[in-house]
Amino acid sequence: MSEPQLASVVPFPLYARLAFVRQQADHYLRRPHAEAERYLQQQLDLQATVLRRKQVAEADVIRERSHLERAIRAAVLDLSEVFA
């Protein structure tokens, strides 16, 4: 008999959670730059921890964290232009 196959957990793309991305961008913009950067890294680390807890493969966690960071930074730029 062959070994049983383990299920692969495929997370819903974090960057596609638009309300969450916009909320994080808004929180970012309401802080001084250094504090905003710390806040963003904390939020990204938190999301990565949640994915790991759900047993998502580390390569997927790294990819999702990177995509989420890019989405939030893009939203920060978009919101910055609105408030400029």
N, CA, C and O atoms as CSV, one atom per row, in Angstrom:
chain,resi,resn,atom,element,x,y,z
A,1,MET,N,N,0.834,-1.189,0.000
A,1,MET,CA,C,0.000,0.000,0.000
A,1,MET,C,C,0.876,1.249,0.000
A,1,MET,O,O,1.969,1.274,0.565
A,2,SER,N,N,0.362,2.267,-0.645
A,2,SER,CA,C,1.101,3.533,-0.677
A,2,SER,C,C,0.771,4.344,0.570
A,2,SER,O,O,-0.238,4.116,1.238
A,3,GLU,N,N,1.653,5.297,0.863
A,3,GLU,CA,C,1.447,6.161,2.025
A,3,GLU,C,C,0.281,7.106,1.765
A,3,GLU,O,O,0.096,7.554,0.634
A,4,PRO,N,N,-0.507,7.416,2.789
A,4,PRO,CA,C,-1.621,8.359,2.597
A,4,PRO,C,C,-1.086,9.753,2.255
A,4,PRO,O,O,-0.050,10.178,2.769
A,5,GLN,N,N,-1.796,10.440,1.397
A,5,GLN,CA,C,-1.426,11.794,1.019
A,5,GLN,C,C,-1.934,12.776,2.073
A,5,GLN,O,O,-3.070,12.681,2.537
A,6,LEU,N,N,-1.079,13.708,2.436
A,6,LEU,CA,C,-1.506,14.751,3.372
A,6,LEU,C,C,-2.219,15.845,2.598
A,6,LEU,O,O,-1.865,16.153,1.460
A,7,ALA,N,N,-3.209,16.415,3.217
A,7,ALA,CA,C,-3.937,17.515,2.582
A,7,ALA,C,C,-3.069,18.757,2.572
A,7,ALA,O,O,-2.277,18.982,3.488
A,8,SER,N,N,-3.220,19.546,1.551
A,8,SER,CA,C,-2.505,20.812,1.450
A,8,SER,C,C,-3.495,21.936,1.730
A,8,SER,O,O,-4.567,21.998,1.129
A,9,VAL,N,N,-3.124,22.818,2.644
A,9,VAL,CA,C,-3.979,23.952,2.988
A,9,VAL,C,C,-3.621,25.108,2.063
A,9,VAL,O,O,-2.479,25.566,2.038
A,10,VAL,N,N,-4.594,25.568,1.316
A,10,VAL,CA,C,-4.385,26.696,0.413
A,10,VAL,C,C,-5.146,27.886,0.994
A,10,VAL,O,O,-6.377,27.892,1.009
A,11,PRO,N,N,-4.413,28.890,1.471
A,11,PRO,CA,C,-5.098,30.019,2.110
A,11,PRO,C,C,-5.766,30.936,1.095
A,11,PRO,O,O,-5.306,31.064,-0.039
A,12,PHE,N,N,-6.854,31.571,1.515
A,12,PHE,CA,C,-7.453,32.617,0.703
A,12,PHE,C,C,-6.436,33.750,0.654
A,12,PHE,O,O,-5.898,34.124,1.696
A,13,PRO,N,N,-6.158,34.301,-0.506
A,13,PRO,CA,C,-5.123,35.342,-0.597
A,13,PRO,C,C,-5.427,36.527,0.325
A,13,PRO,O,O,-6.475,37.164,0.218
A,14,LEU,N,N,-4.489,36.806,1.230
A,14,LEU,CA,C,-4.677,37.895,2.186
A,14,LEU,C,C,-4.836,39.236,1.485
A,14,LEU,O,O,-5.594,40.094,1.938
A,15,TYR,N,N,-4.118,39.418,0.372
A,15,TYR,CA,C,-4.186,40.696,-0.340
A,15,TYR,C,C,-5.562,40.937,-0.957
A,15,TYR,O,O,-5.893,42.071,-1.306
A,16,ALA,N,N,-6.356,39.896,-1.094
A,16,ALA,CA,C,-7.697,40.033,-1.676
A,16,ALA,C,C,-8.738,40.452,-0.637
A,16,ALA,O,O,-9.886,40.729,-0.984
A,17,ARG,N,N,-8.345,40.497,0.614
A,17,ARG,CA,C,-9.251,40.964,1.670
A,17,ARG,C,C,-9.194,42.492,1.667
A,17,ARG,O,O,-8.519,43.100,2.497
A,18,LEU,N,N,-9.905,43.095,0.731
A,18,LEU,CA,C,-9.770,44.523,0.451
A,18,LEU,C,C,-10.085,45.413,1.641
A,18,LEU,O,O,-9.382,46.395,1.877
A,19,ALA,N,N,-11.114,45.092,2.383
A,19,ALA,CA,C,-11.455,45.918,3.546
A,19,ALA,C,C,-10.316,45.876,4.572
A,19,ALA,O,O,-9.968,46.900,5.161
A,20,PHE,N,N,-9.747,44.702,4.778
A,20,PHE,CA,C,-8.628,44.557,5.704
A,20,PHE,C,C,-7.420,45.359,5.215
A,20,PHE,O,O,-6.781,46.060,5.999
A,21,VAL,N,N,-7.112,45.258,3.935
A,21,VAL,CA,C,-5.977,45.988,3.357
A,21,VAL,C,C,-6.178,47.486,3.522
A,21,VAL,O,O,-5.262,48.195,3.940
A,22,ARG,N,N,-7.363,47.970,3.199
A,22,ARG,CA,C,-7.639,49.408,3.335
A,22,ARG,C,C,-7.569,49.861,4.792
A,22,ARG,O,O,-7.061,50.943,5.087
A,23,GLN,N,N,-8.072,49.041,5.688
A,23,GLN,CA,C,-8.034,49.373,7.115
A,23,GLN,C,C,-6.585,49.473,7.595
A,23,GLN,O,O,-6.242,50.396,8.332
A,24,GLN,N,N,-5.741,48.538,7.185
A,24,GLN,CA,C,-4.340,48.576,7.588
A,24,GLN,C,C,-3.647,49.808,7.010
A,24,GLN,O,O,-2.833,50.436,7.687
A,25,ALA,N,N,-3.964,50.156,5.768
A,25,ALA,CA,C,-3.386,51.355,5.154
A,25,ALA,C,C,-3.828,52.605,5.911
A,25,ALA,O,O,-3.028,53.515,6.128
A,26,ASP,N,N,-5.083,52.651,6.308
A,26,ASP,CA,C,-5.598,53.789,7.065
A,26,ASP,C,C,-4.875,53.910,8.412
A,26,ASP,O,O,-4.476,55.004,8.811
A,27,HIS,N,N,-4.712,52.784,9.107
A,27,HIS,CA,C,-3.990,52.793,10.385
A,27,HIS,C,C,-2.541,53.250,10.173
A,27,HIS,O,O,-1.989,53.987,10.990
A,28,TYR,N,N,-1.948,52.815,9.093
A,28,TYR,CA,C,-0.576,53.201,8.767
A,28,TYR,C,C,-0.472,54.720,8.623
A,28,TYR,O,O,0.425,55.348,9.186
A,29,LEU,N,N,-1.387,55.290,7.872
A,29,LEU,CA,C,-1.325,56.726,7.586
A,29,LEU,C,C,-1.598,57.599,8.806
A,29,LEU,O,O,-1.228,58.773,8.816
A,30,ARG,N,N,-2.226,57.058,9.812
A,30,ARG,CA,C,-2.557,57.836,11.011
A,30,ARG,C,C,-1.415,57.864,12.027
A,30,ARG,O,O,-1.560,58.434,13.108
A,31,ARG,N,N,-0.289,57.254,11.687
A,31,ARG,CA,C,0.855,57.189,12.599
A,31,ARG,C,C,2.051,57.919,12.004
A,31,ARG,O,O,2.143,58.076,10.787
A,32,PRO,N,N,2.981,58.371,12.872
A,32,PRO,CA,C,4.258,58.879,12.348
A,32,PRO,C,C,4.969,57.741,11.600
A,32,PRO,O,O,4.744,56.567,11.891
A,33,HIS,N,N,5.814,58.092,10.652
A,33,HIS,CA,C,6.409,57.099,9.746
A,33,HIS,C,C,7.060,55.912,10.469
A,33,HIS,O,O,6.753,54.761,10.159
A,34,ALA,N,N,7.941,56.176,11.414
A,34,ALA,CA,C,8.645,55.076,12.100
A,34,ALA,C,C,7.660,54.161,12.826
A,34,ALA,O,O,7.788,52.938,12.789
A,35,GLU,N,N,6.686,54.768,13.479
A,35,GLU,CA,C,5.667,53.975,14.185
A,35,GLU,C,C,4.804,53.200,13.189
A,35,GLU,O,O,4.424,52.058,13.447
A,36,ALA,N,N,4.502,53.817,12.067
A,36,ALA,CA,C,3.698,53.153,11.037
A,36,ALA,C,C,4.418,51.926,10.484
A,36,ALA,O,O,3.797,50.890,10.246
A,37,GLU,N,N,5.721,52.045,10.282
A,37,GLU,CA,C,6.495,50.900,9.783
A,37,GLU,C,C,6.498,49.759,10.795
A,37,GLU,O,O,6.342,48.595,10.426
A,38,ARG,N,N,6.678,50.098,12.083
A,38,ARG,CA,C,6.629,49.061,13.126
A,38,ARG,C,C,5.259,48.404,13.157
A,38,ARG,O,O,5.150,47.182,13.253
A,39,TYR,N,N,4.210,49.224,13.075
A,39,TYR,CA,C,2.844,48.708,13.088
A,39,TYR,C,C,2.624,47.743,11.921
A,39,TYR,O,O,2.067,46.659,12.096
A,40,LEU,N,N,3.067,48.150,10.731
A,40,LEU,CA,C,2.881,47.305,9.550
A,40,LEU,C,C,3.592,45.965,9.728
A,40,LEU,O,O,3.014,44.914,9.448
A,41,GLN,N,N,4.831,45.996,10.186
A,41,GLN,CA,C,5.580,44.745,10.377
A,41,GLN,C,C,4.907,43.854,11.421
A,41,GLN,O,O,4.870,42.633,11.266
A,42,GLN,N,N,4.374,44.462,12.484
A,42,GLN,CA,C,3.658,43.684,13.501
A,42,GLN,C,C,2.428,43.006,12.900
A,42,GLN,O,O,2.162,41.836,13.178
A,43,GLN,N,N,1.684,43.736,12.083
A,43,GLN,CA,C,0.483,43.178,11.463
A,43,GLN,C,C,0.839,42.059,10.480
A,43,GLN,O,O,0.155,41.037,10.423
A,44,LEU,N,N,1.897,42.256,9.719
A,44,LEU,CA,C,2.341,41.218,8.780
A,44,LEU,C,C,2.796,39.973,9.537
A,44,LEU,O,O,2.477,38.850,9.147
A,45,ASP,N,N,3.543,40.180,10.623
A,45,ASP,CA,C,3.984,39.046,11.441
A,45,ASP,C,C,2.795,38.310,12.043
A,45,ASP,O,O,2.786,37.081,12.109
A,46,LEU,N,N,1.790,39.065,12.483
A,46,LEU,CA,C,0.597,38.461,13.060
A,46,LEU,C,C,-0.120,37.588,12.026
A,46,LEU,O,O,-0.510,36.461,12.327
A,47,GLN,N,N,-0.290,38.105,10.823
A,47,GLN,CA,C,-0.956,37.327,9.777
A,47,GLN,C,C,-0.156,36.078,9.425
A,47,GLN,O,O,-0.735,35.020,9.178
A,48,ALA,N,N,1.171,36.193,9.400
A,48,ALA,CA,C,2.017,35.031,9.129
A,48,ALA,C,C,1.860,33.986,10.234
A,48,ALA,O,O,1.811,32.787,9.958
A,49,THR,N,N,1.782,34.442,11.481
A,49,THR,CA,C,1.591,33.525,12.613
A,49,THR,C,C,0.263,32.785,12.497
A,49,THR,O,O,0.190,31.584,12.757
A,50,VAL,N,N,-0.777,33.500,12.111
A,50,VAL,CA,C,-2.102,32.876,11.945
A,50,VAL,C,C,-2.041,31.794,10.862
A,50,VAL,O,O,-2.582,30.702,11.039
A,51,LEU,N,N,-1.386,32.098,9.755
A,51,LEU,CA,C,-1.270,31.105,8.681
A,51,LEU,C,C,-0.486,29.878,9.153
A,51,LEU,O,O,-0.858,28.744,8.851
A,52,ARG,N,N,0.590,30.110,9.886
A,52,ARG,CA,C,1.382,28.976,10.398
A,52,ARG,C,C,0.552,28.130,11.353
A,52,ARG,O,O,0.636,26.902,11.337
A,53,ARG,N,N,-0.248,28.789,12.186
A,53,ARG,CA,C,-1.108,28.069,13.124
A,53,ARG,C,C,-2.099,27.185,12.367
A,53,ARG,O,O,-2.500,26.127,12.852
A,54,LYS,N,N,-2.485,27.633,11.176
A,54,LYS,CA,C,-3.407,26.851,10.339
A,54,LYS,C,C,-2.659,25.824,9.502
A,54,LYS,O,O,-3.243,25.184,8.627
A,55,GLN,N,N,-1.366,25.668,9.771
A,55,GLN,CA,C,-0.505,24.685,9.130
A,55,GLN,C,C,-0.336,24.920,7.624
A,55,GLN,O,O,-0.244,23.973,6.842
A,56,VAL,N,N,-0.298,26.176,7.243
A,56,VAL,CA,C,-0.004,26.536,5.859
A,56,VAL,C,C,1.495,26.360,5.666
A,56,VAL,O,O,2.282,26.697,6.550
A,57,ALA,N,N,1.887,25.839,4.528
A,57,ALA,CA,C,3.301,25.612,4.231
A,57,ALA,C,C,4.086,26.921,4.324
A,57,ALA,O,O,3.586,27.981,3.948
A,58,GLU,N,N,5.316,26.836,4.828
A,58,GLU,CA,C,6.128,28.041,5.053
A,58,GLU,C,C,6.341,28.843,3.773
A,58,GLU,O,O,6.327,30.073,3.815
A,59,ALA,N,N,6.535,28.186,2.656
A,59,ALA,CA,C,6.715,28.912,1.391
A,59,ALA,C,C,5.467,29.729,1.063
A,59,ALA,O,O,5.568,30.844,0.550
A,60,ASP,N,N,4.309,29.180,1.355
A,60,ASP,CA,C,3.055,29.905,1.115
A,60,ASP,C,C,2.890,31.065,2.095
A,60,ASP,O,O,2.385,32.126,1.729
A,61,VAL,N,N,3.314,30.859,3.336
A,61,VAL,CA,C,3.251,31.931,4.340
A,61,VAL,C,C,4.115,33.104,3.885
A,61,VAL,O,O,3.681,34.255,3.931
A,62,ILE,N,N,5.324,32.814,3.449
A,62,ILE,CA,C,6.237,33.863,2.995
A,62,ILE,C,C,5.653,34.600,1.794
A,62,ILE,O,O,5.705,35.828,1.729
A,63,ARG,N,N,5.098,33.853,0.849
A,63,ARG,CA,C,4.493,34.468,-0.341
A,63,ARG,C,C,3.310,35.349,0.049
A,63,ARG,O,O,3.208,36.483,-0.419
A,64,GLU,N,N,2.421,34.847,0.893
A,64,GLU,CA,C,1.238,35.603,1.294
A,64,GLU,C,C,1.622,36.868,2.066
A,64,GLU,O,O,1.015,37.922,1.877
A,65,ARG,N,N,2.624,36.761,2.929
A,65,ARG,CA,C,3.081,37.927,3.688
A,65,ARG,C,C,3.606,39.003,2.738
A,65,ARG,O,O,3.310,40.186,2.902
A,66,SER,N,N,4.376,38.586,1.761
A,66,SER,CA,C,4.932,39.523,0.784
A,66,SER,C,C,3.833,40.185,-0.045
A,66,SER,O,O,3.855,41.397,-0.259
A,67,HIS,N,N,2.885,39.394,-0.505
A,67,HIS,CA,C,1.779,39.942,-1.301
A,67,HIS,C,C,0.934,40.902,-0.469
A,67,HIS,O,O,0.505,41.947,-0.960
A,68,LEU,N,N,0.697,40.545,0.789
A,68,LEU,CA,C,-0.088,41.418,1.662
A,68,LEU,C,C,0.642,42.737,1.889
A,68,LEU,O,O,0.028,43.803,1.855
A,69,GLU,N,N,1.944,42.667,2.121
A,69,GLU,CA,C,2.700,43.903,2.330
A,69,GLU,C,C,2.614,44.808,1.104
A,69,GLU,O,O,2.414,46.015,1.235
A,70,ARG,N,N,2.765,44.231,-0.085
A,70,ARG,CA,C,2.666,45.030,-1.311
A,70,ARG,C,C,1.283,45.647,-1.462
A,70,ARG,O,O,1.158,46.799,-1.877
A,71,ALA,N,N,0.248,44.888,-1.128
A,71,ALA,CA,C,-1.121,45.401,-1.249
A,71,ALA,C,C,-1.350,46.560,-0.282
A,71,ALA,O,O,-1.960,47.564,-0.649
A,72,ILE,N,N,-0.864,46.424,0.947
A,72,ILE,CA,C,-1.056,47.487,1.936
A,72,ILE,C,C,-0.278,48.731,1.518
A,72,ILE,O,O,-0.798,49.844,1.605
A,73,ARG,N,N,0.953,48.554,1.069
A,73,ARG,CA,C,1.755,49.713,0.647
A,73,ARG,C,C,1.120,50.409,-0.569
A,73,ARG,O,O,1.157,51.635,-0.668
A,74,ALA,N,N,0.547,49.637,-1.481
A,74,ALA,CA,C,-0.147,50.239,-2.624
A,74,ALA,C,C,-1.368,51.025,-2.147
A,74,ALA,O,O,-1.648,52.114,-2.649
A,75,ALA,N,N,-2.091,50.468,-1.175
A,75,ALA,CA,C,-3.259,51.166,-0.631
A,75,ALA,C,C,-2.841,52.432,0.108
A,75,ALA,O,O,-3.555,53.434,0.067
A,76,VAL,N,N,-1.700,52.398,0.777
A,76,VAL,CA,C,-1.183,53.604,1.451
A,76,VAL,C,C,-0.937,54.690,0.411
A,76,VAL,O,O,-1.304,55.847,0.617
A,77,LEU,N,N,-0.318,54.320,-0.704
A,77,LEU,CA,C,-0.072,55.300,-1.766
A,77,LEU,C,C,-1.380,55.851,-2.326
A,77,LEU,O,O,-1.516,57.056,-2.536
A,78,ASP,N,N,-2.332,54.967,-2.564
A,78,ASP,CA,C,-3.634,55.401,-3.083
A,78,ASP,C,C,-4.314,56.367,-2.113
A,78,ASP,O,O,-4.814,57.414,-2.522
A,79,LEU,N,N,-4.329,56.012,-0.833
A,79,LEU,CA,C,-4.967,56.875,0.163
A,79,LEU,C,C,-4.197,58.177,0.333
A,79,LEU,O,O,-4.799,59.223,0.574
A,80,SER,N,N,-2.889,58.130,0.212
A,80,SER,CA,C,-2.066,59.342,0.327
A,80,SER,C,C,-2.434,60.342,-0.752
A,80,SER,O,O,-2.500,61.546,-0.502
A,81,GLU,N,N,-2.671,59.842,-1.938
A,81,GLU,CA,C,-3.049,60.721,-3.052
A,81,GLU,C,C,-4.419,61.339,-2.831
A,81,GLU,O,O,-4.658,62.480,-3.227
A,82,VAL,N,N,-5.314,60.599,-2.204
A,82,VAL,CA,C,-6.657,61.103,-1.918
A,82,VAL,C,C,-6.585,62.241,-0.902
A,82,VAL,O,O,-7.299,63.237,-1.021
A,83,PHE,N,N,-5.706,62.082,0.111
A,83,PHE,CA,C,-5.597,63.079,1.181
A,83,PHE,C,C,-4.664,64.234,0.827
A,83,PHE,O,O,-4.598,65.217,1.564
A,84,ALA,N,N,-3.940,64.129,-0.292
A,84,ALA,CA,C,-2.973,65.182,-0.658
A,84,ALA,C,C,-3.651,66.415,-1.191
A,84,ALA,O,O,-2.981,67.387,-1.541
